Amino acid sequence: MGNDASTVRDVAARAGVSASTVSRVLGGTYPVAASTRARVLKAMRELDYVVNAHARALGGSTNKTVAFVVDDVTGPFYAHIARGVEEQASAEGRLCMLCTTHGDPQRVLAVVETMREQRADAVIVVGGAWEDKAYQDRMTHFAHALDRVGSRLVLVGRPPLGPGVPATVVEYDNEGGAFAMTTHLLTSGHQRIAYLGRVPGLSTSDQRLSGFRRAHELLGLAPDPKLILDGTFSRSHGYQGARRLLASGADFTAVFAGTDMVAAGALQALREAGVSVPDEVSVVGYDDVPLALDLFPALTTVNVPHEELGRAAVRLALHREDLPGSQHLVLGTHIVLRDSTRRPGH
């Protein structure tokens, strides 16, 4: 500990501030003027203090780390939530550990167990949950186990585990976004809407499809089951699914893709088949990742506040003693109209 203290003094001397100011910058718990913080960080860089900070963060009872557990780090949906998690963790003086599960629910459980042993301050699990009782029971068990060691399970973009489970939940209005988008298409005159990328048993997909169905019901319509295609949240499924739709000769004037990545694949298949978007078929996505703007035509989609989901997850979990009543947060979604949709026949 003496070595740490002398390093703090060295940084303080170099930055021209007090040792307590350096401690405040390190802890991230008290406000420090931006210019002062910049001077301290510069001094830390020059003295290579970061190595010492890492060593200290990895020792002790709670190890000042936040674990971020995702399915696939290359997916833009996860990457932008990760940025929010990382920014807030850094502001709170925590290291951020990234763990990928490659879509394997067993690996999620293994990672959470490891992080419990490591005594991470919070374990943030991102993405849809599988409707599997054994999986839900294990996650509930881990929520209690993490709570006992002073850690916290945080669920992002998935529903709560149930009453009495000590977990922080940060969701977005997933069903509401799909409902708003489907209502927009139906009231624009699209009566036959294909849905690409249903993933049965995955909460994210189930909620989106629920919003899709509810919008039809409200307007006294029923979606055609033949136009709802099972698949994955991937560009390749969007491509293959759209090709299957076209080959079937099915009548549709719009495609609701389960994600923007699915929409990207669908747009490619329609373009290759000589189908004009939006003149002949309108296409919409979900997520509003940066790719949506780069597609041609630019994609009409549902905006999800990715970075704020990540920031809120860290903030609520680390300050749960001060914010006991707000451990379940639902952020809003909204539709973004771009060039891939228009009224049919116009």
Residue pairs with C-beta under 8 A, 6 or more apart in sequence:
3 52
4 52
4 56
5 19
7 47
7 49
7 52
8 19
8 22
8 23
8 26
9 19
10 47
10 49
11 22
11 40
11 43
11 44
11 47
11 49
12 18
12 19
12 21
12 22
12 43
14 43
14 46
14 47
15 21
15 22
15 36
15 39
15 40
15 42
15 43
16 39
17 36
17 39
17 40
21 32
21 36
21 40
22 40
24 30
24 32
25 32
25 36
25 37
25 40
25 41
26 53
26 93
27 93
28 90
28 91
28 92
28 93
28 94
29 92
29 93
32 40
43 49
44 50
44 53
54 95
56 64
57 63
57 64
57 65
57 94
57 95
58 64
58 65
58 95
61 119
61 150
62 119
62 120
62 121
62 150
62 151
63 118
63 119
63 120
63 121
64 93
64 94
64 95
64 121
65 94
65 95
65 96
65 97
65 118
65 120
65 121
66 85
66 89
66 92
66 94
66 95
66 96
66 97
66 120
66 121
66 122
66 124
66 314
66 317
66 318
67 97
67 99
67 111
67 115
67 118
67 120
67 122
67 123
67 124
68 82
68 85
68 86
68 96
68 97
68 98
68 99
68 124
68 126
69 99
69 100
69 101
69 108
69 111
69 112
69 115
69 123
69 124
69 125
69 126
70 78
70 81
70 82
70 98
70 99
70 100
70 101
70 126
70 127
71 78
71 100
71 101
71 102
71 103
71 126
71 127
72 78
72 100
72 102
72 103
73 79
73 82
73 98
73 100
75 261
76 260
76 261
76 287
76 289
76 290
76 291
77 127
77 259
77 287
77 289
77 304
77 306
78 126
78 127
80 289
80 306
80 307
80 310
81 126
81 156
81 157
81 306
81 307
81 309
81 310
81 313
82 98
82 310
83 306
83 307
83 310
84 306
84 307
84 308
84 309
84 310
84 311
84 312
84 313
84 314
85 96
85 124
85 310
85 311
85 313
85 314
86 96
86 310
87 307
87 310
87 311
88 310
88 311
88 313
88 314
88 315
89 95
89 96
89 314
90 96
92 314
92 315
92 318
94 121
94 314
94 318
97 115
97 120
99 111
99 115
101 107
101 108
101 111
105 130
105 132
105 135
108 125
108 139
109 135
109 138
109 139
109 142
112 123
112 125
112 139
112 142
112 146
112 153
113 142
115 123
115 146
115 151
116 123
116 142
116 145
116 146
116 149
116 151
119 149
119 150
119 151
120 151
121 151
121 152
121 317
121 318
122 151
122 152
122 153
122 154
122 168
122 313
122 314
122 317
122 318
123 142
123 146
123 151
123 152
123 153
123 154
124 154
124 156
124 310
124 313
124 314
124 317
125 139
125 153
125 154
125 155
125 156
125 158
126 156
126 157
127 156
127 157
127 158
127 204
128 157
128 158
128 199
128 202
128 203
128 204
128 205
129 135
129 136
129 139
129 155
129 158
129 159
129 202
129 203
130 201
130 202
130 203
131 201
131 202
131 203
131 206
132 201
136 161
139 153
139 161
140 161
140 162
140 165
142 153
143 153
143 161
143 165
143 166
143 167
144 165
144 166
146 152
146 153
146 166
147 153
147 166
152 166
152 167
152 168
152 317
152 318
152 320
153 166
153 167
153 168
154 167
154 168
154 169
154 170
154 313
154 314
154 316
154 317
155 161
155 167
155 168
155 169
155 170
155 171
156 170
156 171
156 309
156 310
156 313
157 170
157 171
157 172
157 174
157 204
157 309
158 169
158 171
158 203
158 204
159 169
159 171
159 203
160 167
160 169
160 328
161 167
167 327
168 313
168 316
168 317
168 320
168 327
168 328
169 327
169 328
169 329
170 309
170 312
170 313
170 316
170 329
170 331
171 328
171 329
171 330
171 331
172 304
172 305
172 309
172 330
172 331
172 332
172 333
173 330
173 331
173 332
173 333
174 204
174 207
174 208
174 211
174 333
175 207
175 208
175 210
175 211
175 214
176 211
176 332
176 333
177 208
177 211
177 286
177 302
177 303
177 304
177 333
177 334
177 335
178 207
178 208
178 209
178 210
178 211
178 212
178 215
178 256
178 286
178 302
179 211
179 212
179 214
179 215
180 211
180 215
180 302
180 333
180 334
180 335
181 211
181 256
181 284
181 286
181 300
181 301
181 302
181 335
182 193
182 211
182 212
182 215
182 216
182 256
183 215
183 218
183 219
184 335
184 337
184 341
185 193
185 254
185 256
185 282
185 284
185 341
186 193
186 215
186 216
186 219
186 221
187 219
188 282
188 341
188 342
188 343
188 344
189 253
189 343
189 344
189 345
190 253
190 254
190 282
190 344
191 221
191 253
192 224
192 227
192 251
192 252
192 253
192 254
193 212
193 223
193 227
193 252
193 253
193 254
193 255
193 256
194 227
194 228
194 229
194 245
194 250
194 252
194 254
194 255
194 256
195 209
195 212
195 223
195 227
195 228
195 229
195 255
195 256
195 258
196 229
196 231
196 237
196 238
196 241
196 242
196 245
196 255
196 256
196 257
196 258
196 262
196 266
197 205
197 229
197 231
197 232
197 233
197 237
197 238
197 241
197 257
197 258
197 259
197 262
198 205
198 209
198 228
198 229
198 230
198 231
198 258
199 205
199 230
199 231
199 232
199 233
199 258
200 206
200 230
204 233
205 233
205 258
208 258
208 286
209 228
212 223
212 256
213 223
216 222
216 223
224 250
226 248
226 250
227 245
227 250
227 252
229 241
229 244
229 245
231 237
231 238
231 240
231 241
231 258
231 262
233 258
233 259
233 261
233 262
234 261
234 262
234 265
235 261
235 262
235 264
235 265
235 268
236 265
237 262
237 265
238 257
238 261
238 262
238 263
238 264
238 265
238 266
238 267
238 268
238 269
239 265
239 266
239 268
239 269
240 265
240 269
241 262
241 265
241 266
241 269
242 255
242 265
242 266
242 269
242 270
243 269
243 273
245 252
245 255
246 269
246 270
246 273
246 275
252 281
253 280
253 281
253 282
253 344
254 281
254 282
254 283
254 284
254 341
254 344
255 263
255 266
255 270
255 281
255 282
255 283
255 284
256 284
257 263
257 265
257 266
257 283
257 284
257 285
257 286
258 286
259 285
259 286
259 287
260 285
260 286
260 287
260 288
260 289
260 291
260 292
260 295
260 299
260 301
261 285
261 289
261 291
262 285
263 283
263 284
263 285
263 292
263 295
263 299
263 301
263 340
264 285
264 291
264 295
264 299
266 283
267 277
267 283
267 295
267 296
267 299
267 340
270 277
270 281
270 283
271 277
275 281
277 283
277 297
277 340
278 297
278 339
278 340
278 341
278 342
279 342
282 300
282 340
282 341
282 342
282 344
283 299
283 300
283 340
283 341
284 299
284 300
284 301
284 302
284 340
284 341
285 292
285 299
285 300
285 301
285 302
286 301
286 302
286 304
287 301
287 302
287 304
287 306
288 301
288 302
288 303
288 304
288 336
289 306
292 298
292 299
292 301
292 336
292 338
293 299
293 338
295 340
297 338
297 339
297 340
298 338
298 339
298 340
299 338
299 340
300 335
300 336
300 337
300 338
300 339
300 340
300 341
301 335
301 336
301 338
302 333
302 334
302 335
302 336
303 333
303 334
303 335
303 336
304 333
305 331
305 332
305 333
308 331
309 331
312 329
312 331
316 323
316 326
316 327
316 329
320 327
